[in-house]
Amino acid sequence: MPELSRRIFLAGCGSALMAQWATRGIPCSAAPAWQDSRSHGPFQLQATFPLGELTPLFQDLSALELELQRTLAVLPAQHGIDVFLLNDQTAHKEILTQLYPRVPYRRALYVQRGGQSSVYAYSNPDLPIDLRHECTHALLHASLPMVPLWLDEGLAEYFEVPAGERAYGNPHMAKLRWNFRLGMIRNIESLEACGDLESMGAVEYRFAWAWVHFMLHGPLAAHRELVHFLADIRRGNPPGQLSQRLNEKIPDLENQFVGHFRAWSK
């Protein structure tokens, strides 16, 4: 699993920074020497290393947009999403330090600034997971004005693994079943109370993922309520709390949630 999250939203920036903002979102003083660029779906990718070997991953990202539309009924991205890839961690740290000096360093980072979405990452064995996770955030926020923190992270955790592993192969599954054996559970109300990323630890991420899995693969009423909840957000209707909406539609919600995973197998 990638390290715990990794996204920031900046409503504006100082005039001095804006004056030097160039080269597709990178200040001139920090701009790396880009070697390759590609376009896949809404994603505009630039890298300091050749991208040819990553073509299957970029095709995955294009398919991810279609999968979000299919499962969540979100709209296609209306604007391009920049993806900046550095060849090593040192270069990645340097550029993020120059761009966002007050933000704790993350291995991969999604940023929304002035209506423009950008993802920053570097070449490492978990790059496919990092990009699917951060690009899920970017695609959701390209369609929706907001997403509750726990749900935003739960969806990103769900879609970060390859498509063939999302239903059955996520590493969260084994640890979740141990949590159940030990009598540990996090209901949605407790996740909704997480006001910032610092309040979400590994257990909260796991249960955010689990509730998303339940809504996508459990009772049809849960899936419908998730879709309707996101549609209300998109349309500007007060969505209320998803926990309340699910409890109204699904009797004995928490027991159904636990039973879903106890019965879940190929």
C-alpha positions in Angstrom: 0.0 0.0 0.0 1.2 3.5 -0.7 1.9 5.8 2.3 -1.0 7.7 3.8 -2.3 10.3 1.7 -1.2 12.8 -0.4 -3.4 15.5 -1.7 -3.7 19.2 -1.3 -6.0 21.9 -2.6 -4.7 25.4 -3.1 -7.2 28.1 -3.9 -4.6 30.6 -5.0 -1.0 31.5 -4.9 1.2 34.6 -4.5 1.9 36.9 -7.4 5.6 36.2 -7.2 5.0 32.4 -7.6 2.5 33.0 -10.4 5.1 35.2 -12.2 7.5 32.3 -12.5 4.9 29.6 -13.1 5.9 28.1 -16.4 6.6 24.9 -18.3 3.2 23.4 -17.7 2.9 24.2 -14.0 6.5 24.1 -12.8 8.4 27.3 -11.8 11.3 28.1 -14.1 13.7 27.7 -11.2 12.6 24.2 -10.5 11.7 23.0 -14.0 13.4 19.6 -14.8 14.7 18.6 -18.2 11.7 16.8 -19.6 12.6 13.9 -21.9 9.3 12.5 -22.9 5.6 13.5 -23.0 2.4 11.6 -23.7 -1.3 12.1 -23.8 -3.7 9.4 -22.6 -7.4 10.4 -22.1 -7.5 13.5 -20.0 -4.0 12.9 -18.7 -1.1 15.0 -20.0 2.1 13.3 -18.9 5.6 14.7 -18.8 8.7 12.8 -17.5 12.4 13.1 -17.1 12.8 9.6 -18.4 11.5 7.6 -21.4 7.9 6.6 -21.0 7.7 3.8 -23.6 7.7 1.0 -21.0 4.8 2.6 -19.1 2.4 2.6 -22.0 0.2 -0.2 -20.5 0.0 1.8 -17.2 -1.2 4.9 -19.1 -3.8 2.8 -20.9 -4.9 1.7 -17.4 -5.4 5.4 -16.4 -7.5 6.0 -19.5 -9.6 3.0 -18.6 -9.9 4.2 -15.1 -11.8 7.3 -16.2 -14.3 5.1 -18.0 -14.6 2.8 -15.0 -15.4 5.7 -12.7 -18.1 6.8 -15.1 -19.5 3.2 -15.3 -19.5 2.5 -11.5 -20.1 5.9 -10.0 -21.9 7.8 -12.9 -19.3 10.6 -12.6 -18.8 12.9 -15.6 -15.8 12.8 -17.9 -13.0 15.3 -16.9 -13.7 18.7 -18.4 -10.1 19.8 -18.2 -6.8 18.1 -18.7 -4.9 16.6 -15.7 -1.2 17.2 -15.7 1.0 14.3 -14.5 4.7 15.1 -13.7 7.0 12.1 -13.4 10.5 12.4 -12.0 13.2 9.7 -12.4 14.1 9.4 -8.8 13.1 10.4 -5.2 15.8 13.0 -4.8 14.5 15.0 -7.8 10.9 14.5 -6.7 11.6 15.8 -3.2 13.5 18.8 -4.6 10.6 19.9 -6.9 7.9 19.4 -4.3 10.0 21.3 -1.7 10.3 24.3 -4.1 6.6 24.2 -5.2 5.0 23.4 -1.8 7.5 24.1 1.0 4.8 23.9 3.7 3.4 20.6 2.7 4.8 17.4 4.3 6.7 15.3 1.7 4.7 12.5 0.1 5.8 9.9 -2.3 3.0 10.8 -4.7 0.9 13.9 -4.5 -2.3 15.2 -6.1 -2.8 19.0 -6.2 -5.7 21.1 -7.3 -4.7 24.7 -7.8 -6.7 27.4 -9.5 -8.9 24.8 -11.1 -6.0 22.9 -12.6 -5.3 19.3 -11.3 -1.7 18.0 -11.2 -0.2 14.7 -10.0 3.5 14.4 -9.0 5.2 11.1 -8.6 8.6 9.4 -9.4 9.8 6.1 -10.8 9.6 3.4 -8.2 8.2 -0.1 -8.0 4.8 1.2 -6.6 4.4 3.8 -9.3 1.4 2.1 -10.9 -0.4 2.1 -7.5 0.6 5.7 -6.8 -0.7 6.9 -10.2 -4.0 5.0 -10.0 -4.6 6.3 -6.5 -3.8 10.0 -7.2 -5.5 10.0 -10.6 -8.6 8.6 -9.0 -8.6 11.7 -6.8 -8.0 13.9 -9.8 -10.8 12.4 -11.8 -13.3 12.6 -9.0 -12.6 16.2 -8.4 -12.7 17.0 -12.1 -16.4 16.0 -11.9 -17.4 16.8 -8.4 -17.0 20.1 -6.4 -16.2 18.1 -3.3 -16.0 14.5 -2.0 -16.1 13.7 1.7 -12.5 12.9 2.9 -13.1 9.3 3.9 -15.0 8.5 0.7 -12.4 10.2 -1.4 -9.7 8.1 0.1 -11.7 4.9 0.2 -12.4 5.2 -3.6 -8.8 5.9 -4.3 -7.8 2.9 -2.2 -10.2 0.7 -4.1 -9.2 1.8 -7.6 -5.4 1.9 -7.0 -5.0 -1.8 -7.6 -5.2 -3.3 -11.1 -8.7 -3.8 -12.4 -8.6 -7.6 -12.1 -7.7 -7.3 -8.4 -10.3 -4.8 -7.2 -13.0 -7.2 -6.2 -10.9 -9.9 -4.7 -7.2 -9.1 -4.6 -6.8 -6.0 -2.6 -4.2 -6.4 0.2 -6.7 -4.7 2.6 -8.9 -7.8 2.6 -6.7 -10.1 4.7 -6.1 -7.5 7.4 -9.8 -6.5 7.4 -10.8 -10.1 8.2 -8.4 -10.1 11.1 -9.9 -6.9 12.3 -13.3 -8.6 12.3 -12.0 -11.6 14.2 -10.7 -9.3 16.9 -14.1 -7.5 17.0 -12.8 -4.3 15.4 -15.0 -2.3 13.2 -15.2 1.3 12.0 -18.7 2.5 11.0 -19.2 5.2 8.5 -20.1 7.7 11.2 -16.6 7.3 12.7 -15.1 7.8 9.2 -17.2 10.9 8.5 -15.8 12.4 11.8 -12.3 12.4 10.3 -11.8 16.0 9.5 -8.3 15.9 8.0 -5.8 13.5 6.7 -3.9 13.4 10.0 -7.0 11.9 11.6 -7.0 9.0 9.2 -4.5 6.2 10.1 -4.0 2.8 8.5 -7.2 1.4 10.1 -9.3 4.3 8.8 -8.0 3.8 5.3 -8.7 0.1 5.5 -12.3 0.6 6.6 -12.9 3.5 4.1 -11.8 1.0 1.4 -14.1 -1.7 2.9 -17.2 0.5 2.9 -16.5 1.4 -0.7 -16.1 -2.4 -1.5 -19.4 -3.0 0.3 -21.2 -0.3 -1.7 -19.8 -1.5 -5.0 -20.2 -5.3 -4.5 -22.7 -5.6 -1.7 -26.5 -4.9 -1.7 -27.7 -3.1 -4.8 -29.4 -0.5 -2.6 -26.0 0.5 -1.2 -24.6 1.0 -4.7 -27.6 3.0 -5.8 -27.3 5.2 -2.7 -23.6 5.9 -3.4 -24.4 6.9 -6.9 -27.3 9.1 -5.8 -25.2 10.7 -3.1 -22.5 11.7 -5.6 -25.1 12.9 -8.1 -26.5 15.2 -5.4 -23.1 16.6 -4.8 -22.6 17.2 -8.6 -25.9 18.9 -8.9 -25.4 21.1 -5.9 -28.2 19.4 -3.8 -27.4 19.1 -0.1 -26.3 15.5 0.1 -26.6 15.0 3.8 -24.5 12.2 5.4 -24.0 9.0 3.5 -24.2 7.1 6.7 -27.7 8.3 7.4 -28.8 7.6 3.8 -27.5 4.0 3.9 -29.0 3.3 7.3 -32.4 4.4 5.9 -32.1 2.1 2.9 -30.4 -0.9 4.4 -31.7 -2.5 7.7 -29.1 -3.7 10.1 -26.4 -2.0 8.0 -23.3 -2.9 10.1 -24.2 -6.6 10.3 -24.8 -6.7 6.6 -21.4 -5.0 6.1 -19.6 -7.6 8.2 -21.6 -10.4 6.6 -20.6 -9.2 3.2 -16.9 -9.8 3.8 -17.4 -13.1 5.7 -19.3 -14.5 2.7 -17.1 -12.8 0.0 -15.1 -15.3 -2.1 -14.4 -16.2 -5.7 
